[in-house]
């Protein structure tokens, strides 16, 4: 195009021609981008209430809590704390011949941060413990004494199936979903794992029937071998697991069995990973410090985080609340929490200690058998790995251990069958 011809074109037309590509690019950049949440995206959830085959019905609605942010392309699309919905899909009660009950659950949907509902894929089937071996043993023993009575044992029923509160399940997004990125919060990939755990750590553990019991009052940081070595150096022992031959085991060892089994309690839907005890040499069966430990799926600088519930057995009670044997515990559970911290620190196993505050404080509560205990609600963190540069936890206090003042009230009972102490 010649310069003479350009001079004949009005200036405003030339300006428009030059600005059009720039304006078009600006318009395209102003359009909000859409994020796609892929099919199969995992979501970590915890059951919000216990479900038992004794009471549940098919179609009952269930709530689950999202315990970790779901992030896509640097944005949070499902924040932790969101409620997901599920339902009961099958129930069978405990039956004759020692057969236990069954409960089947499934996840249905969860809400994205923009309010859209997306479907979920996840199912869980839980069976109650059977009593068929107990039934068979009873029939054999009775057969030697009075054979016609053996059929009575066929009426033995199994245990109800209970899915306890805090049971963990990982669901997947059922089908891809999309949402606009405008206004979405950015993901916090570098946020504290300890802080995230404390935000949703259940305050108490549960019995197999779903009753809330001892409070969680200790947190450990370290590898499995760090944990084991720390307690070994302090003279603690791993207690035996419950076995059907426990009665014979008890008769053989009598009152000198320092590894006497403990009751099985549940956290995250599973029994404790470790049960440690420090018996009183003069009264091994009736008095012992003890705690139950569960591994979490959180970490600090590559070190696993463990949660624990510690109590102090002070006496044995006979035939209370329908049980054969009960252990009474010291109701001042903070004293036991601090005893564990001091005991491990004295063996040079602790590189850092700090008090944390639970998101759901426990000041007054009851054991699984319904007896009261009290606490200042703090949780003691003990770092058992010397090389860990542990990040500060939420609401951390001074690392100096302060022994709680025990109140003068009657000691509650921790109830269980003859098997676990």
C-alpha positions in Angstrom: 0.0 0.0 0.0 1.6 3.4 -1.0 2.2 6.1 1.5 0.0 8.5 -0.6 -2.9 6.1 -0.2 -2.3 5.8 3.6 -2.5 9.6 3.9 -6.0 9.6 2.5 -7.3 7.1 5.2 -8.7 8.9 8.2 -6.4 8.6 11.3 -9.2 7.0 13.5 -9.6 4.1 11.1 -5.9 3.4 11.1 -5.9 3.5 15.0 -8.8 1.1 15.0 -7.0 -1.3 12.7 -3.9 -1.3 15.0 -5.9 -1.7 18.2 -8.3 -4.5 17.2 -5.8 -7.4 17.8 -4.9 -6.0 21.2 -8.5 -5.5 22.3 -9.4 -9.0 21.1 -6.5 -10.5 23.1 -7.7 -8.6 26.2 -11.2 -9.9 25.8 -10.1 -13.4 25.5 -7.9 -13.1 28.7 -10.9 -11.7 30.6 -13.0 -14.8 30.0 -12.6 -17.0 33.2 -10.8 -20.3 32.7 -12.7 -23.5 33.4 -11.1 -26.2 35.6 -11.8 -29.8 35.0 -12.0 -32.1 38.0 -11.0 -35.5 36.5 -13.0 -38.6 36.8 -11.5 -40.7 39.6 -10.1 -37.8 41.6 -9.6 -39.2 45.2 -11.2 -37.7 48.2 -10.3 -38.6 51.8 -13.3 -38.9 54.1 -14.3 -39.9 57.6 -17.6 -41.2 58.8 -19.4 -38.6 60.9 -21.5 -41.1 63.0 -21.3 -44.7 64.0 -23.5 -47.3 62.1 -24.6 -50.6 63.6 -26.4 -53.6 62.1 -28.5 -53.6 65.3 -30.2 -50.3 64.4 -29.4 -49.4 60.8 -31.9 -49.7 58.0 -31.4 -49.9 54.2 -31.7 -46.3 52.8 -30.5 -44.5 56.0 -28.6 -41.4 55.0 -25.1 -40.9 56.3 -22.7 -38.0 56.5 -18.9 -38.1 55.8 -16.4 -35.3 56.4 -13.8 -34.4 53.9 -10.5 -34.2 55.8 -8.1 -33.0 53.1 -8.5 -30.3 50.6 -9.1 -31.5 47.0 -6.9 -29.4 44.7 -6.9 -29.1 40.9 -4.4 -27.0 38.9 -3.4 -25.0 41.9 -7.0 -24.3 43.1 -9.0 -25.8 45.9 -12.2 -27.3 44.5 -13.4 -29.2 47.6 -12.2 -27.7 50.9 -11.6 -29.9 54.0 -14.6 -29.8 56.2 -17.1 -30.2 53.4 -19.9 -32.8 54.1 -20.3 -35.6 51.7 -23.4 -37.8 51.6 -23.8 -41.5 51.6 -26.4 -44.2 52.5 -26.8 -47.7 53.9 -27.2 -50.2 51.1 -27.5 -53.4 53.1 -28.0 -54.7 56.7 -28.0 -58.2 58.1 -28.4 -58.7 61.9 -26.4 -61.2 63.9 -27.7 -64.7 63.4 -27.8 -68.2 64.8 -24.9 -70.6 64.4 -22.6 -67.8 65.7 -22.8 -65.7 62.5 -22.1 -62.0 62.9 -24.1 -59.1 61.4 -23.2 -57.2 58.2 -23.5 -53.5 57.1 -22.9 -52.2 53.6 -22.4 -48.5 52.9 -21.8 -46.4 49.8 -20.9 -42.8 49.1 -23.4 -40.8 47.0 -22.3 -37.2 46.4 -20.3 -34.2 47.6 -20.6 -30.5 46.9 -17.9 -28.6 44.9 -16.8 -25.2 46.3 -19.1 -23.4 43.8 -22.2 -25.3 45.0 -22.4 -27.9 42.2 -23.0 -31.5 43.3 -20.8 -34.3 41.9 -21.3 -38.0 42.3 -18.9 -40.3 44.3 -17.7 -43.9 43.9 -16.9 -45.8 47.1 -18.4 -48.8 49.0 -17.7 -50.4 52.3 -18.8 -53.8 53.7 -18.2 -54.6 57.3 -18.9 -57.9 59.0 -19.4 -58.5 62.7 -17.2 -61.0 64.5 -18.5 -64.5 64.4 -18.8 -66.9 67.4 -18.7 -70.1 65.4 -15.4 -71.3 67.1 -16.8 -70.5 70.5 -20.0 -72.4 69.6 -18.0 -75.4 68.4 -15.8 -75.4 71.5 -18.9 -75.3 73.7 -20.5 -78.2 71.9 -17.4 -80.3 72.2 -17.0 -79.6 75.9 -20.7 -80.2 76.6 -20.6 -83.4 74.6 -18.2 -84.9 77.1 -20.5 -84.0 80.0 -24.0 -84.3 78.7 -24.4 -85.0 75.0 -28.1 -84.2 74.6 -27.4 -80.6 75.7 -25.0 -79.8 72.8 -27.7 -78.6 70.3 -28.4 -75.6 72.6 -25.1 -74.0 71.4 -26.5 -73.8 67.9 -28.6 -70.9 69.2 -25.4 -68.9 69.7 -25.5 -65.6 67.8 -22.5 -63.6 66.4 -21.6 -60.0 67.1 -23.4 -57.0 65.6 -21.4 -55.3 62.8 -20.5 -51.7 63.8 -18.8 -49.1 61.6 -17.5 -46.7 64.2 -17.4 -42.9 63.9 -14.1 -41.6 62.3 -13.8 -44.6 60.0 -11.7 -43.5 57.0 -12.6 -44.2 53.4 -11.2 -42.9 50.1 -13.9 -42.1 47.5 -13.4 -41.1 43.8 -15.2 -38.5 41.8 -17.8 -40.3 39.6 -17.4 -38.6 36.2 -15.5 -35.5 35.3 -16.8 -32.1 36.5 -15.9 -28.6 35.5 -16.1 -25.2 37.2 -14.9 -21.7 36.6 -11.6 -20.8 38.3 -12.6 -17.2 39.0 -12.8 -16.5 42.7 -11.5 -20.0 43.7 -9.0 -20.1 46.6 -5.5 -21.1 45.7 -4.3 -24.5 47.1 -2.0 -24.4 50.1 0.4 -27.1 49.2 2.9 -26.0 51.8 0.5 -25.8 54.7 1.4 -27.6 58.0 0.5 -31.3 58.0 0.4 -31.2 61.8 -2.1 -28.3 61.7 -4.2 -30.1 59.1 -4.2 -33.2 61.3 -5.2 -31.3 64.5 -8.1 -29.6 62.7 -9.8 -33.0 62.2 -8.3 -35.3 64.8 -11.1 -37.1 66.6 -11.0 -36.0 70.3 -11.7 -39.5 71.6 -11.4 -43.2 70.7 -14.2 -45.7 70.3 -15.2 -49.1 71.6 -16.1 -51.8 69.1 -19.8 -50.9 69.8 -19.2 -47.3 68.8 -19.2 -45.8 72.3 -16.7 -42.9 72.8 -14.1 -43.6 75.4 -10.6 -42.4 76.3 -9.4 -39.1 75.0 -6.4 -38.6 72.7 -3.8 -36.9 74.7 -0.5 -37.6 73.1 1.0 -37.1 69.6 4.3 -38.7 68.5 6.5 -37.7 65.6 9.0 -40.3 64.3 9.5 -43.5 62.3 8.2 -46.8 63.6 11.7 -47.8 64.8 12.0 -44.4 66.7 8.7 -45.1 68.5 9.7 -48.7 69.3 13.2 -47.8 70.6 11.9 -44.9 72.7 9.5 -47.1 74.7 12.0 -50.0 74.9 14.7 -47.7 76.4 12.1 -46.5 79.0 11.3 -50.1 80.0 7.8 -50.2 78.4 6.6 -53.5 76.9 4.3 -54.3 73.9 1.3 -56.1 75.3 0.0 -59.3 73.8 -2.8 -59.4 71.3 -6.1 -61.0 72.3 -6.3 -64.7 71.5 -9.0 -67.3 72.2 -6.5 -69.2 74.4 -6.2 -66.1 76.7 -7.7 -67.9 79.7 -5.1 -70.6 79.5 -2.4 -67.9 79.0 -3.6 -66.1 82.2 -3.6 -69.3 84.2 -0.1 -70.1 83.1 1.4 -66.7 83.8 -0.9 -65.7 86.7 -0.1 -62.3 88.1 3.4 -62.1 86.7 2.2 -61.4 83.1 3.5 -57.9 82.3 2.2 -58.2 78.7 -1.4 -58.8 79.6 -3.6 -57.8 76.6 -5.5 -54.6 76.5 -9.0 -53.8 75.3 -9.3 -53.1 71.6 -10.3 -49.5 70.9 -10.9 -47.9 67.5 -9.7 -44.8 65.7 -10.0 -44.1 62.0 -12.0 -47.3 61.9 -9.2 -49.6 63.1 -7.8 -51.0 66.3 -4.6 -49.6 67.8 -1.4 -50.3 66.0 0.5 -50.6 69.3 -0.4 -51.2 72.9 2.3 -50.3 75.4 2.4 -50.9 79.2 4.7 -50.1 82.1 3.5 -52.3 84.9 4.0 -51.7 88.6 6.4 -54.4 89.7 4.5 -55.0 92.9 1.0 -55.2 91.3 1.5 -56.1 87.6 -2.1 -57.0 86.9 -3.9 -54.3 88.9 -1.6 -51.3 88.4 0.1 -50.2 85.2 0.7 -47.2 83.0 -0.6 -47.9 79.5 -1.4 -46.3 76.2 -2.7 -47.2 72.7 -1.1 -45.7 69.6 -2.5 -45.3 66.1 -0.5 -44.2 63.0 -2.1 -41.3 61.1 -1.5 -40.6 57.4 0.0 -37.2 58.1 3.8 -36.5 58.2 6.3 -33.8 59.3 9.4 -33.6 57.1 8.9 -37.2 56.1 8.3 -38.4 59.7 5.0 -40.1 60.4 2.7 -38.7 63.0 1.1 -41.0 65.6 -1.9 -40.3 67.9 -2.2 -42.0 71.3 -4.5 -42.3 74.3 -2.8 -42.8 77.7 -4.4 -43.8 81.0 -3.2 -45.3 84.3 -4.8 -48.5 85.6 -5.0 -48.3 89.4 -7.1 -51.3 90.5 -9.2 -54.2 89.3 -12.9 -54.4 89.9 -15.0 -57.6 89.7 -18.4 -58.1 88.1 -19.3 -54.5 87.3 -21.8 -53.4 84.6 -22.2 -57.0 83.5 -18.5 -57.5 82.7 -16.4 -60.2 84.3 -13.4 -57.9 85.0 -12.9 -54.1 85.0 -9.8 -52.0 85.4 -10.2 -48.7 87.2 -8.2 -45.8 85.9 -7.0 -42.6 87.5 -9.5 -40.0 86.4 -6.8 -37.3 86.2 -5.7 -38.4 82.7 -3.4 -35.3 82.3 -1.2 -36.8 85.0 -0.6 -39.9 82.8 -0.1 -37.8 79.7 2.7 -35.9 81.4 4.1 -39.0 83.0 4.6 -40.5 79.5 6.3 -37.3 78.4 8.6 -37.2 81.4 9.5 -40.9 81.2 10.5 -40.8 77.6 12.3 -37.5 78.0 14.4 -38.9 80.8 15.8 -41.6 78.4 16.9 -38.9 76.0 14.4 -40.1 73.4 12.6 -36.8 72.9 14.1 -34.0 70.8 11.1 -31.6 71.1 8.0 -31.4 73.1 5.0 -29.1 72.8 1.5 -28.8 74.0 -1.2 -28.6 71.3 -4.8 -27.7 71.5 -7.5 -29.9 70.0 -10.1 -28.5 67.7 -12.7 -30.3 69.9 -11.5 -29.8 73.5 -12.3 -32.5 76.1 -12.6 -31.2 79.7 -15.1 -33.7 81.2 -15.9 -37.0 79.6 -16.6 -40.7 80.2 -14.8 -43.9 79.5 -16.5 -46.4 77.2 -18.0 -48.0 80.3 -19.6 -44.7 81.3 -17.3 -43.6 84.1 -16.1 -39.9 84.3 -12.6 -38.5 83.8 -11.3 -34.9 83.5 -8.6 -33.0 81.6 -7.3 -29.6 80.7 -7.9 -30.7 77.0 -4.3 -30.3 75.9 -2.4 -32.8 73.8 1.3 -33.3 74.3 3.5 -33.7 71.2 6.7 -35.6 71.6 9.2 -35.6 68.7 11.1 -39.0 68.9 13.3 -38.5 65.9 16.5 -36.5 66.6 16.9 -35.3 63.0 13.4 -33.9 62.6 13.2 -30.1 62.1 9.6 -30.3 63.1 7.4 -27.4 62.1 5.4 -25.6 64.8 2.0 -27.0 65.5 -1.2 -24.9 65.9 -1.5 -23.1 69.2 1.7 -24.6 70.5 2.7 -23.7 74.0 5.9 -23.8 75.9 7.9 -27.0 75.6 8.3 -27.2 79.4 6.2 -30.0 80.8 3.7 -28.9 83.4 2.4 -31.7 85.6 -1.4 -31.4 85.9 -2.9 -31.1 89.4 -5.0 -34.2 90.1 -8.4 -33.5 91.5 -9.6 -35.7 94.4 -12.5 -37.6 92.8 -13.3 -41.3 92.6 -11.4 -43.3 89.9 -13.6 -44.5 87.0 -13.6 -48.0 85.6 -12.5 -49.1 82.1 -14.6 -52.1 81.3 -13.9 -55.0 79.1 -14.3 -58.8 78.9 -12.0 -61.2 80.6 -9.7 -61.1 77.5 -8.3 -57.5 77.5 -7.1 -55.5 80.4 
